[in-house]
Amino acid sequence: MTSAIETRIDRRFAALKAENRPALVIFVTAGDPDTATSLDIVRALPAAGADIIELGMPFSDPMADGPAVQAAGIRALKAGQTMVRTLQMVRDFRKTDDETPIVLMGYYNPVYSYGVDRFLDDAKQAGVDGLIMVDMPPETDDELCIPAMARNISNIRLATPTTDDKRLPTVLNNTSGFVYYVSILGITGTAAPDTDRVGKAVERIKRHTDLPIAVGFGVKTAEQARLIGGNADGVVVGSAIVEAVRTSLDEAGRATEETVPAVARLVAELAGGVRAARS
């Protein structure tokens, strides 16, 4: 099953392919460190160089997230972030930007608690382009993936170093938008990717699909982004971004005048690496 209508994600990857460069995909946690500052961060990302935005849906038990993203989720939840507020952030972002793709990333429990049909309808109305649900394997597609795709919301699947050629067709079935290749085993942000192995993995996955391949987990620097972008269609950075948020906060954990600029500067550096990937 593939998306029947061209999405913002499809258009963005097509435009970048024409430019012969990979996408810079930036992950931030919705509501970190508070809803208003988080929206300001998201609004600043495209101008800083982000091509696609992944918006993390805070959850109290984020089993695939490393310490940095876990801490960001805790900050957001303590500040009162809810699914309603996350979807409103997307609506507010769309008031000034109708082109940058937004993908919601997270876990099924908050979606289930919100109500699947209600969530999908509200996400579509808000301007969400895709979903990455890290705890929903292909065997659960009927629960969320297929209903999402019926609303033309892309289902973006994770492939890992342990996803072999036998399993890969199952992973790719009902996948749309792009494939997210997890460059390391384990949780986010805890190790640096081996760029040679990542390159070979991307080539292997491309033999099975025409979808773009974006690589994440462990990418923190412009140089890593440049190296990975030589083979991949996209480079995903998350833990380094939420760490930039954390280190900008005051002693009480509140946003400062430096919070948004700190994130924007790091994104600009990463964008420079991505844009140098094939030069």
C-alpha positions as semicolon CSV with decimal commas, in nm:
position;residue;x (nm);y (nm);z (nm)
1;M;0,000;0,000;0,000
2;T;0,138;0,338;-0,096
3;S;0,019;0,691;-0,049
4;A;-0,235;0,788;-0,315
5;I;-0,165;1,160;-0,302
6;E;0,172;1,332;-0,306
7;T;0,257;1,458;0,041
8;R;0,482;1,732;0,173
9;I;0,735;1,460;0,252
10;D;0,730;1,333;-0,106
11;R;0,768;1,684;-0,244
12;R;1,053;1,771;-0,010
13;F;1,258;1,461;-0,094
14;A;1,193;1,511;-0,466
15;A;1,315;1,872;-0,445
16;L;1,628;1,770;-0,254
17;K;1,701;1,492;-0,500
18;A;1,694;1,753;-0,775
19;E;1,946;1,953;-0,569
20;N;2,157;1,639;-0,522
21;R;2,171;1,666;-0,146
22;P;2,027;1,476;0,150
23;A;1,759;1,606;0,383
24;L;1,836;1,732;0,730
25;V;1,570;1,587;0,959
26;I;1,560;1,748;1,303
27;F;1,393;1,591;1,607
28;V;1,267;1,801;1,896
29;T;1,041;1,703;2,183
30;A;0,708;1,882;2,180
31;G;0,670;2,097;2,489
32;D;1,037;2,100;2,589
33;P;1,108;2,301;2,800
34;D;0,757;2,452;2,778
35;T;0,492;2,476;2,512
36;A;0,558;2,836;2,406
37;T;0,935;2,799;2,380
38;S;0,897;2,466;2,202
39;L;0,680;2,629;1,937
40;D;0,938;2,906;1,895
41;I;1,207;2,639;1,845
42;V;1,001;2,454;1,586
43;R;0,927;2,776;1,400
44;A;1,300;2,856;1,391
45;L;1,407;2,520;1,247
46;P;1,334;2,569;0,874
47;A;1,522;2,899;0,853
48;A;1,816;2,737;1,035
49;G;1,833;2,461;0,773
50;A;1,598;2,182;0,878
51;D;1,422;2,018;0,583
52;I;1,188;1,792;0,781
53;I;1,078;1,821;1,144
54;E;1,022;1,524;1,373
55;L;0,812;1,626;1,669
56;G;0,842;1,389;1,962
57;M;0,522;1,311;2,152
58;P;0,624;1,299;2,520
59;F;0,559;0,970;2,698
60;S;0,640;0,854;3,049
61;D;0,798;0,524;2,940
62;P;1,009;0,594;2,627
63;M;1,190;0,261;2,600
64;A;1,387;0,337;2,281
65;D;1,504;0,681;2,389
66;G;1,841;0,758;2,540
67;P;1,896;0,977;2,846
68;A;1,884;1,309;2,660
69;V;1,549;1,246;2,490
70;Q;1,406;1,086;2,804
71;A;1,499;1,398;3,001
72;A;1,338;1,619;2,735
73;G;1,017;1,419;2,761
74;I;1,016;1,452;3,139
75;R;1,067;1,828;3,113
76;A;0,780;1,853;2,868
77;L;0,542;1,643;3,075
78;K;0,627;1,839;3,391
79;A;0,553;2,158;3,199
80;G;0,207;2,024;3,116
81;Q;0,250;1,902;2,759
82;T;-0,038;1,688;2,634
83;M;-0,139;1,538;2,302
84;V;-0,389;1,820;2,261
85;R;-0,110;2,076;2,303
86;T;0,120;1,887;2,067
87;L;-0,139;1,886;1,790
88;Q;-0,211;2,253;1,856
89;M;0,161;2,323;1,811
90;V;0,138;2,175;1,464
91;R;-0,167;2,390;1,386
92;D;0,012;2,701;1,508
93;F;0,321;2,614;1,303
94;R;0,108;2,568;0,992
95;K;-0,021;2,925;1,023
96;T;0,316;3,048;0,891
97;D;0,465;2,739;0,722
98;D;0,261;2,515;0,496
99;E;0,558;2,351;0,322
100;T;0,792;2,198;0,582
101;P;0,695;1,835;0,651
102;I;0,613;1,747;1,010
103;V;0,634;1,391;1,140
104;L;0,509;1,290;1,484
105;M;0,736;1,036;1,653
106;G;0,665;0,837;1,963
107;Y;0,484;0,547;2,120
108;Y;0,140;0,395;2,076
109;N;0,013;0,434;2,432
110;P;-0,057;0,811;2,413
111;V;-0,224;0,765;2,075
112;Y;-0,437;0,477;2,204
113;S;-0,534;0,680;2,511
114;Y;-0,632;0,975;2,292
115;G;-0,833;0,748;2,061
116;V;-0,690;0,626;1,732
117;D;-0,954;0,767;1,497
118;R;-0,972;1,094;1,689
119;F;-0,593;1,121;1,685
120;L;-0,564;1,055;1,313
121;D;-0,843;1,295;1,223
122;D;-0,700;1,568;1,446
123;A;-0,344;1,506;1,321
124;K;-0,457;1,533;0,960
125;Q;-0,651;1,851;1,030
126;A;-0,354;2,000;1,213
127;G;-0,116;1,941;0,922
128;V;0,078;1,631;1,027
129;D;0,243;1,452;0,734
130;G;0,372;1,129;0,884
131;L;0,404;0,905;1,188
132;I;0,694;0,711;1,335
133;M;0,566;0,472;1,600
134;V;0,869;0,300;1,742
135;D;0,682;0,027;1,931
136;M;0,444;-0,084;1,655
137;P;0,584;-0,361;1,432
138;P;0,435;-0,442;1,091
139;E;0,218;-0,712;1,246
140;T;0,008;-0,434;1,406
141;D;-0,053;-0,238;1,085
142;D;-0,431;-0,272;1,106
143;E;-0,437;-0,077;1,434
144;L;-0,279;0,250;1,320
145;C;-0,067;0,229;1,006
146;I;-0,336;0,142;0,754
147;P;-0,595;0,385;0,898
148;A;-0,327;0,657;0,890
149;M;-0,239;0,589;0,529
150;A;-0,608;0,597;0,439
151;R;-0,595;0,960;0,557
152;N;-0,277;1,016;0,352
153;I;-0,058;1,031;0,662
154;S;0,267;0,849;0,588
155;N;0,372;0,553;0,799
156;I;0,749;0,576;0,838
157;R;0,907;0,252;0,952
158;L;1,230;0,186;1,137
159;A;1,488;-0,056;0,997
160;T;1,782;-0,157;1,214
161;P;2,119;-0,331;1,175
162;T;1,941;-0,657;1,264
163;T;1,675;-0,618;0,993
164;D;1,798;-0,882;0,748
165;D;1,690;-0,939;0,388
166;K;1,428;-1,191;0,500
167;R;1,261;-0,945;0,738
168;L;1,308;-0,631;0,529
169;P;1,016;-0,686;0,285
170;T;0,780;-0,714;0,583
171;V;0,920;-0,393;0,732
172;L;0,883;-0,212;0,400
173;N;0,525;-0,326;0,344
174;N;0,284;-0,036;0,409
175;T;0,578;0,200;0,461
176;S;0,559;0,542;0,295
177;G;0,732;0,880;0,310
178;F;1,076;0,742;0,390
179;V;1,250;0,460;0,572
180;Y;1,425;0,550;0,897
181;Y;1,743;0,345;0,933
182;V;1,861;0,316;1,292
183;S;2,238;0,335;1,261
184;I;2,324;0,175;1,595
185;L;2,186;-0,096;1,820
186;G;2,034;0,025;2,143
187;I;1,882;0,354;2,252
188;T;1,914;0,698;2,097
189;G;2,216;0,921;2,134
190;T;2,446;0,675;2,315
191;A;2,703;0,584;2,047
192;A;2,849;0,716;1,724
193;P;2,749;0,544;1,400
194;D;3,002;0,354;1,189
195;T;2,968;0,544;0,863
196;D;3,109;0,261;0,647
197;R;2,860;0,010;0,786
198;V;2,579;0,261;0,757
199;G;2,664;0,324;0,392
200;K;2,654;-0,049;0,312
201;A;2,325;-0,087;0,501
202;V;2,168;0,200;0,308
203;E;2,278;0,046;-0,023
204;R;2,126;-0,287;0,083
205;I;1,793;-0,134;0,178
206;K;1,780;0,063;-0,146
207;R;1,789;-0,264;-0,336
208;H;1,448;-0,338;-0,183
209;T;1,271;-0,001;-0,210
210;D;1,254;0,325;-0,401
211;L;1,168;0,514;-0,084
212;P;1,424;0,762;0,052
213;I;1,641;0,630;0,336
214;A;1,709;0,860;0,631
215;V;1,968;0,762;0,893
216;G;1,951;0,853;1,259
217;F;2,044;0,753;1,617
218;G;2,388;0,878;1,722
219;V;2,443;1,158;1,469
220;K;2,564;1,462;1,663
221;T;2,810;1,662;1,454
222;A;2,824;1,834;1,118
223;E;3,106;1,600;1,012
224;Q;2,902;1,290;1,094
225;A;2,610;1,440;0,903
226;R;2,836;1,504;0,604
227;L;2,972;1,149;0,600
228;I;2,636;0,980;0,641
229;G;2,474;1,214;0,391
230;G;2,710;1,085;0,125
231;N;2,500;0,767;0,099
232;A;2,172;0,839;0,273
233;D;1,881;1,045;0,144
234;G;1,840;1,205;0,485
235;V;2,025;1,254;0,812
236;V;1,830;1,261;1,139
237;V;1,958;1,444;1,447
238;G;1,774;1,438;1,778
239;S;1,970;1,385;2,099
240;A;2,219;1,661;2,018
241;I;1,930;1,901;1,960
242;V;1,753;1,828;2,288
243;E;2,089;1,857;2,465
244;A;2,126;2,204;2,315
245;V;1,792;2,287;2,472
246;R;1,895;2,146;2,812
247;T;2,226;2,328;2,832
248;S;2,055;2,660;2,753
249;L;1,815;2,643;3,048
250;D;1,856;2,826;3,376
251;E;1,916;2,654;3,710
252;A;1,543;2,601;3,757
253;G;1,512;2,434;3,415
254;R;1,337;2,728;3,255
255;A;1,400;2,863;2,906
256;T;1,635;3,155;2,866
257;E;1,690;3,406;2,587
258;E;1,961;3,170;2,463
259;T;1,739;2,861;2,421
260;V;1,603;2,916;2,070
261;P;1,929;3,064;1,930
262;A;2,132;2,772;2,071
263;V;1,918;2,523;1,882
264;A;1,919;2,732;1,565
265;R;2,300;2,759;1,568
266;L;2,344;2,383;1,601
267;V;2,093;2,315;1,324
268;A;2,275;2,561;1,099
269;E;2,604;2,377;1,164
270;L;2,444;2,043;1,084
271;A;2,286;2,189;0,772
272;G;2,630;2,295;0,656
273;G;2,752;1,938;0,698
274;V;2,458;1,794;0,507
275;R;2,499;2,043;0,224
276;A;2,866;1,947;0,193
277;A;2,787;1,576;0,178
278;R;2,804;1,547;-0,201
279;S;3,004;1,853;-0,299
